[in-house]
Amino acid sequence: QDYYGKELQKSEDLKTNACVTTARPLPKAVRDALERVHEEVVARYYGCGLVIPECLASCRILDLGSGSGRDCYLLSQLVGERGHVTGIDMTEGQVKVAKKHIAYHMDKFGYQKPNVEFLQGYMEKLGDAGLADESYDIVISNCVINLAPDKRAVLREAYRVLKPGGEMYFSDVYASQRLSEAVRKHRVLWGECLAGALYWRDLYSIAEEVGFSPPCLVTASPITISDKELEGIIGDCRFVSATFRLFKVPGSSRAGPGQVIYNGGIVGHERELLFDANFTFKEGEVVDVDAEMAAILRSSRFAEEFLIRAGGANTATPQGCCC
C-alpha cells in the first residue's frame, strides 16, 4: 500500500520493466480507447502487459487490483453501455484516483449512467466486498496476483465469482524457480512485482486444484532488471511477464476432440483470432482442436463465434492449451 500509494507517483519511478511490458502490438480499437482515458489515470498505472481479451460486448467484468482504473476505463468502452466493469483494489489512494474520474469518462464516452464502479478491498476476500457467486463473465488482473501472499485464495475467489463458461484473463510475473527467503522478504522487490512471483509450474497445479481448465499461455516476454543491487539479490533466477487465460468449464461441456470453424464475427478480429500461443483461428478455416479447447469454445462466450463439430482432432494437436 505504501509503495503504490506513496513511493510511486508515476510509472517512471519503477526500477524494473516488470510493470510496463507489453508483449503484443495494441489493436486499433484499444489504442483509440486508451487515448480517451484521463492522463492522471494513465500516469498512475503500474500494470504488466495488456489484459484486454476479445468478444466483450455487454460483458460483466471484474478487475482484480484495478489501481488507478486504466484497464477499467478501457474496458468500459469495449463492453458498451449495457456491459459493466467493477474494479477492486486494496490501496485507498489508487481507488480515490479511479473514482475521481468516473464522471469525466462517462461524459467522454457519451454514457447516460456509469457502467464502472470501484471498490476498496482484497482480491483474496471478494465476498467481504459483496461480490456474489457466478456474477461475472470475465475476471481480469494486471500484474497484481504476485502481490498477494495467498495465490490459491485469489484463484479460488475468481473461480467462485465467475459464471459457468467464464474466463480469467490475466497477466503476471513468473519465476524460473521457487524464490529464496531473501528475495521473498525484500521490500522493493515486492513493490516491483518480483518477490511474490509464482514459480510458473505452480500456476498449473493451483489452477487445476481450484477447478480451472489448464492455463492457456497467450504471450510471454522476459523482464530486465536495471538495478545492480537488485540483480545481486536475485542471482540466477529469471523472470517473465506472461498472460494466461483460464476457463471455468462446466462438466456438461466436456466431450471428445472436435473441429471448429471461426465465423469472423468478433469486432477487430474479423480475419483471425489469436486465441493463445497454440491456437490461431482464421475465418472460415477448419481447425482440429483437442477435447479441452473444444470444451472451452463450446461453454464460453466464444460459442456463438464458432461452428463446432465432434471428432477430427489429430495427434499433432497440442494436448490442452498448456505451453
C-alpha positions in Angstrom: 0.0 0.0 0.0 2.8 2.4 0.8 4.8 1.5 -2.4 1.9 2.1 -4.7 0.1 4.8 -2.7 3.1 6.9 -1.6 6.5 6.0 -3.0 5.5 5.7 -6.7 3.9 8.8 -8.1 4.2 7.8 -11.8 5.2 4.8 -13.9 8.7 6.3 -14.5 9.5 5.7 -10.8 9.7 1.9 -11.3 13.1 0.2 -11.0 12.4 -2.7 -13.4 10.3 -3.1 -16.6 8.1 -5.8 -15.0 5.2 -3.4 -14.8 5.5 -1.8 -18.2 6.0 -4.8 -20.5 3.6 -5.3 -23.4 4.2 -8.4 -25.5 2.0 -7.6 -28.5 1.0 -4.5 -30.5 -2.2 -3.0 -29.4 -5.3 -3.4 -31.7 -6.6 0.0 -33.1 -9.8 -0.2 -31.1 -7.7 -0.5 -27.9 -5.3 2.3 -28.9 -8.3 4.6 -29.6 -9.9 3.7 -26.3 -6.7 4.3 -24.4 -6.4 7.8 -25.9 -9.7 8.7 -24.2 -8.5 7.7 -20.7 -7.6 10.6 -18.4 -3.9 11.4 -18.2 -3.7 11.1 -14.4 -5.2 7.6 -14.5 -2.6 6.5 -17.1 0.3 8.1 -15.3 -0.5 6.3 -12.0 -0.9 2.9 -13.6 1.5 0.1 -12.9 0.4 -3.0 -14.9 2.4 -5.5 -16.9 1.1 -6.4 -20.3 -2.4 -5.8 -21.6 -5.4 -7.6 -20.2 -8.0 -6.8 -22.9 -9.4 -10.1 -24.2 -11.7 -10.4 -27.2 -15.5 -10.6 -27.6 -16.5 -8.2 -24.8 -19.8 -6.6 -25.9 -22.3 -6.4 -22.9 -20.0 -8.5 -20.6 -19.7 -8.1 -16.9 -16.0 -7.8 -16.0 -14.2 -7.7 -12.6 -10.7 -6.2 -12.5 -8.6 -7.5 -9.5 -6.1 -4.9 -8.3 -7.6 -2.2 -10.6 -5.2 0.5 -9.3 -5.9 3.9 -10.8 -8.5 2.3 -13.1 -6.8 2.4 -16.6 -8.0 -1.0 -17.6 -11.5 -0.5 -16.2 -11.9 2.7 -18.3 -10.6 0.9 -21.4 -12.9 -2.0 -20.9 -15.8 0.4 -20.1 -15.7 1.5 -23.7 -15.4 -2.1 -25.1 -18.2 -3.7 -23.1 -20.5 -0.8 -24.1 -23.2 0.9 -22.0 -25.0 -2.4 -21.5 -21.9 -4.0 -20.0 -20.4 -3.4 -16.6 -16.9 -3.2 -15.1 -16.0 -3.5 -11.4 -12.5 -2.6 -10.2 -11.3 -3.7 -6.7 -8.0 -2.6 -5.1 -6.6 -2.6 -1.6 -4.8 0.8 -1.9 -7.0 3.8 -0.8 -5.0 6.4 -2.8 -5.4 4.4 -6.1 -9.1 3.8 -5.6 -9.5 7.5 -4.9 -7.8 8.4 -8.2 -10.0 5.9 -10.1 -13.3 7.2 -8.5 -12.4 10.8 -9.1 -12.6 10.4 -12.8 -15.9 8.4 -13.3 -18.0 11.4 -14.3 -15.2 12.6 -16.7 -15.1 9.3 -18.5 -18.9 8.7 -18.7 -19.3 12.1 -20.3 -16.4 11.4 -22.7 -17.9 8.1 -23.7 -21.4 9.6 -24.1 -23.0 7.2 -21.5 -26.2 8.1 -19.7 -25.2 6.4 -16.5 -21.9 4.9 -15.2 -21.0 1.3 -16.2 -18.0 1.3 -13.9 -17.6 1.1 -10.1 -14.5 1.0 -7.9 -14.3 -0.8 -4.5 -11.6 -0.9 -1.9 -11.0 -4.4 -0.7 -8.9 -7.5 -1.1 -8.9 -9.9 -4.0 -8.5 -12.9 -1.6 -11.8 -11.9 0.0 -14.2 -10.8 -2.7 -17.1 -11.8 -0.5 -16.3 -9.2 2.0 -16.7 -6.6 -0.8 -20.2 -8.0 -1.5 -19.3 -9.9 -4.8 -21.7 -12.8 -5.3 -21.1 -16.3 -6.8 -21.3 -16.6 -10.6 -21.8 -12.9 -11.1 -19.1 -12.1 -13.8 -18.4 -13.2 -17.3 -14.7 -12.3 -17.1 -12.2 -11.7 -14.4 -9.0 -9.8 -15.4 -5.9 -8.9 -13.4 -2.8 -7.0 -14.5 0.4 -7.8 -12.6 -1.1 -7.9 -9.1 -1.6 -11.6 -8.1 2.2 -11.7 -7.4 1.5 -9.1 -4.7 -1.0 -11.4 -2.9 0.6 -13.7 -0.3 -2.1 -16.3 -0.8 -2.4 -17.0 -4.6 -4.7 -20.0 -4.1 -7.2 -17.8 -2.3 -7.2 -15.3 -5.3 -7.8 -18.0 -7.9 -10.4 -19.7 -5.7 -12.3 -16.4 -5.3 -12.0 -15.6 -9.1 -13.4 -19.1 -9.8 -16.3 -18.5 -7.4 -17.5 -15.2 -8.9 -17.2 -16.4 -12.5 -20.3 -17.7 -14.3 -20.0 -21.2 -15.8 -18.0 -20.8 -19.0 -16.5 -17.7 -17.6 -12.8 -16.7 -18.1 -10.0 -15.4 -16.0 -7.6 -13.5 -18.4 -4.6 -12.1 -16.6 -1.0 -11.0 -16.9 1.5 -11.6 -14.1 5.2 -12.2 -13.4 6.5 -15.7 -13.1 9.9 -17.1 -11.9 12.1 -19.8 -13.4 12.4 -21.4 -9.9 10.9 -21.1 -6.4 12.3 -18.0 -4.7 14.6 -17.8 -1.7 13.6 -16.3 1.6 15.9 -13.3 1.0 14.1 -12.4 -2.3 10.6 -13.0 -0.8 11.2 -10.7 2.1 12.8 -7.9 0.0 10.5 -4.8 0.3 11.5 -3.1 -3.1 11.3 -6.5 -4.9 7.8 -6.9 -3.6 6.8 -3.5 -4.9 8.4 -4.2 -8.3 6.3 -7.4 -8.6 9.3 -9.9 -8.4 9.5 -11.1 -4.8 5.9 -12.5 -5.0 6.3 -14.1 -8.4 5.0 -17.7 -8.7 7.3 -20.5 -9.9 5.5 -21.0 -13.3 4.8 -24.7 -12.7 2.9 -23.8 -9.5 0.4 -21.8 -11.5 -0.6 -25.0 -13.4 -1.1 -27.1 -10.2 -3.0 -24.3 -8.4 -5.3 -23.7 -11.4 -6.1 -27.4 -11.6 -6.7 -27.7 -7.8 -9.2 -24.7 -7.9 -11.1 -26.2 -10.8 -10.0 -24.2 -13.9 -9.1 -25.7 -17.2 -5.3 -26.0 -17.9 -3.8 -22.5 -18.3 -3.5 -21.3 -21.9 -0.4 -19.2 -22.4 -1.2 -16.1 -24.6 2.1 -14.1 -24.6 5.3 -14.0 -22.6 8.3 -11.6 -22.5 11.5 -11.5 -20.4 11.9 -9.0 -17.6 15.0 -6.9 -17.4 16.4 -5.5 -14.1 18.3 -2.3 -14.4 19.4 -2.0 -10.7 22.7 -3.8 -9.9 21.9 -4.2 -6.2 18.6 -6.0 -7.0 20.4 -8.1 -9.7 22.8 -9.4 -7.0 19.9 -10.4 -4.6 18.0 -12.2 -7.3 21.0 -14.3 -8.5 20.4 -16.8 -11.4 16.6 -16.7 -11.2 14.9 -15.4 -14.4 11.5 -13.7 -14.6 9.0 -13.3 -17.4 5.8 -11.3 -17.7 3.2 -13.7 -19.1 -0.5 -13.5 -20.0 -2.7 -16.6 -19.4 -6.3 -17.4 -19.9 -8.1 -19.9 -17.6 -11.7 -21.1 -18.1 -14.4 -22.3 -15.7 -15.6 -25.2 -17.9 -18.8 -26.9 -16.8 -18.6 -30.8 -16.8 -21.6 -30.9 -19.2 -19.5 -29.2 -21.9 -16.8 -31.9 -21.8 -16.7 -34.3 -24.7 -14.1 -35.5 -27.1 -11.9 -33.6 -29.6 -13.5 -31.6 -32.4 -13.3 -29.5 -35.5 -14.1 -25.8 -35.3 -14.6 -23.0 -37.8 -14.4 -19.4 -36.8 -17.1 -17.2 -38.3 -15.1 -13.9 -38.2 -17.7 -12.2 -36.1 -15.6 -10.6 -33.4 -15.0 -6.9 -33.9 -11.3 -6.1 -34.5 -10.5 -9.8 -35.1 -12.6 -10.5 -38.2 -9.8 -12.1 -40.3 -8.2 -14.2 -37.5 -8.4 -14.7 -33.7 -5.1 -15.2 -31.9 -6.5 -17.3 -29.1 -3.3 -18.3 -27.4 0.2 -19.5 -28.2 -1.1 -22.7 -29.7 -4.3 -21.7 -31.5 -4.9 -19.0 -34.1 -8.3 -19.3 -35.8 -8.7 -17.9 -39.3 -12.1 -17.0 -40.6 -13.7 -19.9 -42.4 -10.8 -22.3 -41.8 -11.4 -25.8 -40.3 -9.1 -26.3 -37.3 -8.7 -29.6 -35.3 -8.8 -29.0 -31.6 -8.3 -31.3 -28.6 -11.1 -32.0 -26.1 -10.0 -29.2 -23.7 -10.2 -26.5 -26.4 -13.5 -27.9 -27.8 -15.0 -27.7 -24.3 -13.7 -24.1 -23.7 -15.2 -22.9 -27.0 -18.4 -24.7 -26.5 -19.1 -23.4 -23.0 -17.7 -19.8 -23.1 -18.8 -16.5 -24.7 -17.0 -17.6 -27.8 -19.6 -20.4 -28.6 -21.6 -18.1 -30.9 -18.5 -17.2 -32.9 -17.7 -20.8 -33.9 -19.2 -23.8 -35.7 -18.1 -26.7 -33.5 -18.5 -30.4 -34.6 -17.3 -33.5 -32.8 -14.3 -35.6 -33.8 -11.4 -34.9 -36.1 -8.6 -33.8 -33.8 -5.3 -35.4 -34.9 -2.4 -36.5 -32.7 -0.4 -33.4 -33.7 -2.7 -31.1 -31.9 -1.2 -29.9 -28.6 -2.9 -31.5 -25.6 -4.6 -28.8 -23.5 -3.6 -25.3 -24.1 -0.5 -25.6 -22.0 2.7 -24.3 -23.5 
